[in-house]
Amino acid sequence: GTWLGGQTPEPAEPALRRLSRYLLAHYQKDTRPVRDWRTTTNVAIDLMVYAILSVDEKNQVLTTYIWYRQHWTDEFLRWDPARFDNLTQISLPVESIWVPDILINEFVDVGKSPHVPYVYVGHLGEVQNLKPIQVMTACSLDIYNFPFDVQNCSLTFTSWLHHIRDINLSLWRQPELVKFDRSVFMNQGEWELLYVLSHFQEFSVKSSDSYAEMKFYVVIRRRPLFYTVSLLLPSIFLMVMDIVGFYLPPNSGERVSFKITLLLGYSVFLIIVSDTLPATAVGTPLIGIYFVVCMALLVISLTETILIVRLVHKQDLQPHVPEWVKRLLLERATVLLCIRDGKKFSQSRTQSSDISRQVESNDSTAKLNHNSCEDPGECEFVGGVRPALAFASQAEGSRLMHGVLREITAIRQFLEKREEFRDVAREWLQVGYVLDVLLFRAYLVAVLAYSITLGTLWSVWQDA
């Protein structure tokens, strides 16, 4: 300050104000800040992923929050620090200086990014523009491996207007430092950041001048624990219960209702999880195919149960088991499936026929004994003392005996017919039992093969 009439000196103007007025007094922000137009402005850029906000599989949009940095040299923003109280760095309004027109090609919507009104300027003309950006970009999302999917989305930075001879791009840090930098990433969401790859390239449009672009590939992986607990495990439990349902007796009638209940429960389960599965117009995730196959297996299981119940139910209305079925199922299939109950059925069937023949022979013996006289004295009395009365009584008893014999014959025929029906029922029950074991083991093999295939695919994805 200066002394005026012995009074207190006025304070000098601060160095920041003097420097700001000095730099912006004759500055023109409308032109590229180079003294020779042949000089190329090199812009170094850097990127750090802060958060993965959302992944919209249906619209193929990725929303991320990044920390973006730019660095370039402005030849008209230089000063001597000694003239300005050794000030080597100053912040200036971003609207007052030239800023490169670098945009992201994949932009699909304007995000809610905070406005940073200042940039840092060094005394040698280095300009640093640091700002956070919410990026909503188009990305080709592959949901085939959902929920074990890994997505690779690119962020392409390029000058929208200037050619490579005017504005060139470079990477601020080393590619290895950018690749594994998770220092600011929020790691508590659904997605985890694997790495960020960087790649520089030149491109031209219709053989015109070349443009410089810097690509950042953001590689993220979904955390599958939530989807495993809420989607895969309930489906696995229902399939296990379907397998356990085969141990219900096929002739009890409870297996059909049990299978229908499982099928209905699985249908309700698919309705509930339909909103959780990602939906796109170009493909279906493998887990959706898995649910469809599980539903098909439940339908096949129900169909097999209906077939077996049809064989073992209402056997009185069925004919005898064909001989080729007996040879195929009751002889060969029992040996192949190691079923030990096949001989018991044949033994019970043989025992029943022996019992019917024994009853028939006993009935014939009873008829003969009933027609003969049990006491010789009665026969003598009937033949010698009262022959006429005995003859009359014998004729009347003969008619009564014939009626009783007819009733006994009808009962015997009914019992024989019922025993024959029982034999047919035993045969069909045995056929149904063997066929049920055969179909159950085939169904079990199919389920195991399907489970091994899914486990193998999951292991391959985890290793990849």
C-alpha positions in Angstrom: 0.0 0.0 0.0 1.0 3.7 -0.1 1.1 6.3 2.6 -1.4 9.2 2.2 -0.8 12.1 4.6 0.6 9.9 7.3 -2.5 7.7 7.4 -2.7 3.9 7.3 -1.7 2.5 3.9 -4.4 0.9 1.8 -4.0 -2.9 1.4 -2.7 -4.1 -2.0 -5.0 -6.1 -4.3 -4.7 -9.9 -3.6 -2.6 -11.9 -5.9 -5.5 -14.2 -6.8 -7.5 -11.3 -8.2 -4.6 -9.8 -10.0 -3.7 -13.1 -11.6 -7.3 -13.9 -12.6 -7.7 -10.5 -14.2 -4.4 -10.9 -15.9 -5.3 -14.2 -17.4 -8.8 -13.5 -18.4 -8.5 -9.9 -19.5 -7.7 -10.7 -23.2 -8.6 -14.4 -23.2 -10.7 -15.7 -26.0 -12.4 -19.0 -25.2 -13.9 -19.5 -28.7 -10.7 -20.7 -30.3 -8.3 -23.6 -29.5 -5.6 -22.3 -27.2 -2.5 -22.7 -29.3 -0.2 -20.0 -30.8 0.5 -22.1 -33.9 -2.6 -23.7 -35.4 -0.5 -26.7 -36.5 0.1 -27.6 -32.8 -2.0 -30.5 -31.6 -3.8 -30.2 -28.3 -3.1 -33.3 -26.3 -5.9 -34.2 -23.8 -5.0 -36.8 -21.2 -8.1 -38.5 -19.6 -8.6 -40.7 -16.7 -11.5 -42.7 -15.3 -12.4 -44.3 -11.9 -15.6 -46.2 -11.4 -17.4 -45.2 -8.2 -20.6 -47.2 -8.3 -22.8 -49.4 -10.6 -26.2 -47.9 -10.2 -28.4 -50.1 -12.3 -28.3 -52.6 -15.2 -31.4 -52.5 -17.4 -31.4 -55.7 -19.3 -34.7 -55.0 -21.2 -33.6 -51.6 -22.5 -29.9 -52.6 -22.7 -28.8 -49.6 -20.6 -26.0 -49.4 -18.0 -26.0 -46.6 -15.4 -22.7 -45.9 -13.7 -21.2 -43.2 -11.6 -17.6 -42.3 -12.5 -15.0 -39.9 -11.5 -13.7 -38.3 -14.7 -10.5 -36.3 -15.1 -9.1 -34.3 -18.1 -5.7 -32.7 -18.5 -4.5 -30.4 -21.3 -2.1 -27.5 -21.9 -3.5 -24.0 -22.6 -0.8 -21.8 -24.1 -2.6 -18.6 -23.1 -2.9 -19.4 -19.4 0.8 -19.0 -18.4 2.4 -16.6 -16.0 5.5 -15.9 -13.9 4.9 -16.9 -10.3 7.4 -14.3 -9.1 5.1 -11.5 -10.3 2.1 -12.9 -8.4 3.4 -13.7 -4.9 4.8 -17.1 -6.1 1.3 -18.3 -7.0 1.7 -21.5 -9.1 -1.9 -22.7 -9.3 -5.3 -21.0 -9.6 -8.9 -22.1 -10.0 -10.9 -20.4 -12.8 -14.5 -20.7 -13.9 -15.0 -23.4 -16.4 -17.2 -21.2 -18.5 -14.4 -18.6 -18.9 -11.8 -20.8 -20.7 -11.7 -23.2 -23.6 -12.7 -26.7 -22.8 -12.4 -29.7 -25.2 -15.6 -31.1 -26.7 -15.0 -34.6 -25.5 -18.1 -36.7 -25.1 -19.1 -40.4 -24.6 -20.4 -42.0 -27.7 -22.6 -44.4 -25.8 -24.6 -41.7 -24.1 -28.4 -42.4 -24.2 -29.6 -40.0 -21.6 -28.5 -37.1 -19.5 -27.6 -38.2 -16.0 -28.0 -36.4 -12.7 -24.4 -35.2 -12.5 -23.4 -32.4 -10.2 -22.1 -29.3 -11.8 -18.4 -28.5 -11.0 -17.9 -24.8 -11.9 -14.1 -24.5 -11.6 -11.0 -26.0 -13.1 -7.4 -25.9 -11.9 -4.8 -24.0 -13.9 -1.0 -24.3 -13.4 1.5 -21.5 -14.2 2.8 -23.5 -17.2 -0.7 -23.7 -18.7 -1.7 -27.1 -17.4 -5.4 -27.3 -17.0 -7.1 -30.0 -14.9 -10.8 -30.6 -15.2 -12.1 -33.0 -12.5 -15.8 -33.9 -12.3 -18.1 -36.7 -11.3 -20.5 -37.9 -13.9 -23.6 -40.2 -13.8 -23.3 -42.1 -17.1 -26.3 -43.7 -18.8 -24.9 -45.6 -21.7 -26.1 -48.2 -24.2 -24.5 -51.6 -23.6 -24.9 -55.0 -25.3 -25.9 -57.0 -22.2 -25.6 -60.8 -22.4 -28.1 -62.4 -20.0 -27.7 -66.0 -21.1 -25.6 -66.9 -18.0 -27.9 -65.1 -15.5 -27.4 -65.0 -12.6 -23.7 -66.0 -13.1 -23.2 -63.4 -15.9 -20.3 -61.1 -16.5 -21.0 -57.9 -18.5 -18.5 -55.9 -20.5 -19.6 -52.4 -21.3 -17.5 -49.8 -23.1 -17.2 -46.0 -22.5 -15.8 -44.4 -25.6 -14.4 -40.8 -25.1 -13.8 -38.8 -28.3 -13.9 -35.3 -29.6 -17.2 -34.8 -31.4 -15.8 -32.2 -33.8 -12.0 -31.9 -33.9 -9.8 -34.2 -35.9 -6.8 -36.0 -34.5 -4.5 -33.4 -35.8 -6.3 -30.8 -33.7 -7.1 -32.8 -30.5 -5.4 -36.0 -29.6 -6.3 -38.3 -26.7 -4.0 -40.2 -24.3 -4.2 -42.0 -21.0 -3.4 -40.0 -17.9 -2.2 -43.0 -15.9 -0.6 -46.3 -16.8 -3.1 -48.9 -18.1 -2.2 -51.3 -15.3 -3.1 -48.7 -12.7 -6.4 -48.0 -14.3 -7.2 -51.7 -14.7 -7.2 -52.7 -11.1 -8.1 -49.4 -9.4 -11.0 -50.1 -7.0 -10.0 -47.5 -4.5 -13.2 -45.5 -4.8 -15.6 -48.3 -5.9 -18.6 -49.0 -3.7 -18.5 -52.8 -3.3 -21.7 -53.4 -1.5 -24.2 -53.6 -4.4 -25.4 -56.4 -6.6 -22.5 -56.0 -9.0 -18.8 -56.2 -8.4 -16.1 -54.5 -10.5 -13.6 -56.9 -12.0 -11.4 -54.5 -13.9 -11.3 -51.6 -16.3 -9.5 -52.0 -19.6 -8.3 -49.1 -21.7 -7.6 -48.9 -25.4 -6.7 -46.1 -27.8 -7.6 -46.2 -31.4 -8.1 -44.0 -34.5 -11.2 -44.2 -36.7 -12.5 -42.4 -39.7 -15.9 -41.9 -41.1 -16.3 -42.5 -44.9 -12.6 -42.0 -45.6 -12.6 -38.6 -44.1 -10.1 -37.3 -41.5 -9.3 -39.5 -38.6 -10.6 -39.0 -35.0 -8.9 -40.1 -31.8 -10.9 -42.1 -29.3 -10.1 -43.7 -25.9 -12.2 -46.7 -24.9 -12.7 -47.9 -21.4 -14.1 -51.4 -21.0 -15.9 -51.7 -17.6 -16.1 -55.4 -16.8 -18.6 -56.2 -14.0 -19.9 -59.5 -12.5 -23.2 -60.1 -10.8 -23.3 -61.5 -7.3 -25.5 -64.7 -7.6 -26.1 -65.5 -4.0 -29.5 -63.8 -3.8 -30.8 -65.5 -7.0 -29.4 -68.8 -5.9 -31.3 -68.7 -2.6 -34.5 -67.3 -4.1 -34.7 -69.0 -7.4 -32.5 -72.2 -7.7 -33.0 -73.7 -4.2 -36.8 -73.7 -4.2 -36.9 -75.3 -7.6 -34.4 -77.9 -6.5 -36.4 -78.7 -3.4 -39.6 -79.2 -5.5 -37.8 -81.5 -7.8 -36.4 -83.5 -4.9 -40.0 -83.8 -3.5 -41.1 -85.0 -6.9 -38.5 -87.8 -6.8 -39.5 -88.7 -3.3 -43.2 -89.0 -4.4 -42.3 -92.1 -6.4 -42.1 -94.0 -3.2 -45.8 -93.7 -2.6 -47.6 -96.9 -3.5 -48.9 -96.7 -7.1 -52.2 -98.4 -6.2 -53.0 -96.1 -3.3 -54.3 -93.2 -5.4 -52.4 -90.6 -3.4 -49.5 -90.2 -5.8 -51.6 -88.5 -8.5 -52.9 -85.9 -6.2 -49.4 -85.4 -4.8 -47.9 -84.9 -8.2 -50.7 -82.5 -9.3 -50.1 -80.4 -6.1 -46.4 -80.2 -6.9 -47.1 -79.1 -10.5 -49.5 -76.5 -9.3 -47.0 -75.2 -6.7 -44.2 -75.0 -9.3 -46.6 -73.0 -11.6 -47.2 -70.5 -8.8 -43.5 -70.4 -8.2 -42.8 -69.5 -11.8 -45.4 -66.7 -11.7 -43.7 -65.2 -8.6 -40.2 -65.3 -10.1 -41.2 -64.1 -13.5 -40.6 -60.5 -12.5 -37.1 -61.3 -11.2 -35.9 -62.8 -14.4 -34.4 -60.3 -16.9 -36.4 -59.9 -20.1 -34.9 -59.1 -23.4 -36.2 -59.3 -27.0 -33.0 -61.0 -28.3 -32.6 -64.0 -25.9 -33.7 -66.0 -22.9 -31.5 -66.7 -19.9 -30.4 -70.2 -19.4 -32.2 -70.2 -16.0 -35.5 -69.7 -17.8 -34.8 -72.8 -19.9 -33.9 -74.6 -16.7 -37.3 -73.7 -15.2 -39.1 -74.9 -18.4 -37.2 -78.2 -18.3 -38.1 -78.7 -14.6 -41.7 -78.1 -15.5 -41.5 -80.6 -18.3 -40.0 -83.1 -16.0 -42.8 -82.6 -13.5 -45.4 -83.1 -16.4 -43.6 -86.3 -17.5 -43.6 -87.6 -13.9 -47.3 -86.9 -13.6 -47.9 -88.7 -16.9 -46.0 -91.7 -15.7 -48.0 -91.8 -12.5 -51.3 -91.7 -14.4 -50.2 -94.6 -16.6 -49.2 -96.7 -13.7 -52.4 -96.0 -11.8 -54.4 -96.9 -14.9 -52.7 -100.3 -15.0 -53.2 -101.2 -11.3 -56.7 -99.7 -10.9 -60.0 -101.4 -11.9 -58.3 -104.7 -12.8 -61.6 -106.6 -12.8 -62.4 -105.0 -16.1 -59.1 -105.8 -17.7 -58.2 -109.0 -19.6 -55.3 -111.2 -18.8 -51.8 -109.9 -19.2 -50.4 -110.7 -22.6 -47.7 -113.3 -22.8 -45.2 -110.9 -24.4 -45.7 -108.4 -21.6 -45.0 -111.2 -19.0 -41.9 -112.2 -20.8 -40.7 -108.7 -21.2 -41.5 -107.2 -17.8 -42.0 -110.1 -15.4 -39.0 -112.1 -16.5 -36.4 -110.0 -18.3 -37.1 -106.6 -16.7 -37.1 -108.1 -13.1 -33.6 -109.6 -13.7 -32.4 -106.4 -15.3 -33.7 -104.1 -12.6 -32.7 -106.6 -9.8 -36.3 -106.8 -8.5 -36.6 -109.7 -6.0 -40.4 -109.5 -5.6 -41.2 -111.0 -8.9 -41.1 -114.7 -7.6 -43.4 -113.8 -4.8 -46.2 -112.8 -7.2 -45.8 -116.0 -9.2 -45.8 -118.1 -6.1 -48.9 -116.5 -4.7 -50.6 -117.0 -8.0 -49.7 -120.7 -8.0 -50.8 -121.1 -4.4 -54.2 -119.6 -5.2 -54.8 -121.9 -8.1 -53.8 -124.9 -5.9 -56.2 -123.8 -3.2 -59.1 -123.5 -5.7 -58.4 -127.0 -7.0 -58.3 -128.3 -3.4 -61.7 -126.6 -2.6 -63.2 -128.1 -5.8 -62.1 -131.6 -4.9 -63.4 -131.2 -1.3 -66.7 -130.1 -2.7 -67.0 -133.2 -5.0 -66.2 -135.4 -2.0 -68.8 -133.7 0.0 -71.4 -134.3 -2.6 -70.6 -138.0 -2.8 -70.7 -138.4 0.9 -73.9 -136.6 1.2 -75.7 -138.8 -1.3 -74.5 -142.0 0.5 -75.8 -143.2 3.9 -73.7 -142.5 7.0 -75.4 -145.2 9.2 -75.8 -148.8 7.9 -78.7 -149.4 10.3 -80.7 -146.5 8.7 -80.0 -147.9 5.3 -81.2 -151.3 6.4 -84.3 -149.8 8.0 -85.1 -147.9 5.0 -84.6 -150.8 2.6 -86.2 -153.6 4.7 -89.0 -152.2 7.0 -90.6 -149.3 5.2 -89.5 -149.5 1.5 -92.3 -147.3 0.2 -91.9 -144.5 2.7 -88.2 -144.6 2.2 -88.5 -144.4 -1.5 -90.8 -141.3 -1.2 -88.4 -139.7 1.3 -85.5 -140.5 -1.0 -87.2 -138.8 -3.9 -88.1 -135.7 -2.0 -84.6 -135.6 -0.5 -83.1 -136.0 -3.9 -85.0 -132.9 -5.2 -83.9 -130.9 -2.2 -80.3 -132.2 -2.6 -80.3 -131.2 -6.3 -81.4 -127.7 -5.4 -78.7 -127.4 -2.7 -76.1 -128.7 -5.1 -77.1 -126.1 -7.7 -76.6 -123.4 -5.1 -73.3 -124.8 -4.0 -72.2 -125.0 -7.7 -73.2 -121.4 -8.3 -71.2 -120.3 -5.2 -68.2 -122.4 -6.3 -68.3 -120.9 -9.8 -68.6 -117.4 -8.3 -65.6 -118.0 -6.0 -63.6 -119.4 -8.9 -64.4 -116.4 -11.0 -63.5 -114.1 -8.2 -60.2 -116.0 -7.7 -59.6 -115.6 -11.5 -60.1 -111.9 -11.2 -57.7 -111.8 -8.3 -55.1 -113.6 -10.4 -55.6 -111.0 -13.1 -55.3 -108.2 -10.6 -52.1 -109.7 -9.2 -50.6 -109.9 -12.6 -51.5 -106.3 -13.5 -50.3 -105.2 -10.2 -47.0 -106.9 -10.7 -46.7 -105.4 -14.2 -47.5 -102.0 -12.8 -44.9 -102.4 -10.1 -42.1 -103.4 -12.5 -43.0 -100.7 -15.0 -43.1 -98.1 -12.2 -39.6 -99.1 -11.1 -38.4 -99.0 -14.7 -39.8 -95.6 -15.4 -38.7 -94.2 -12.0 -35.1 -95.2 -12.7 -35.2 -93.7 -16.2 -36.6 -90.5 -14.7 -33.9 -90.5 -12.1 -31.2 -90.9 -14.7 -32.6 -88.0 -16.7 -32.7 -85.8 -13.6 -29.2 -86.7 -12.6 -27.9 -86.1 -16.1 -29.6 -82.7 -16.2 -28.1 -81.8 -12.8 -24.6 -82.8 -13.8 -24.9 -80.8 -17.0 -25.9 -77.7 -15.1 -23.2 -78.2 -12.5 -20.6 -78.5 -15.2 -21.8 -75.3 -16.9 -21.7 -73.5 -13.6 -18.2 -74.7 -12.9 -17.1 -73.5 -16.4 -18.6 -70.1 -15.8 -17.0 -69.8 -12.5 -13.6 -70.6 -13.9 -14.1 -68.2 -16.8 
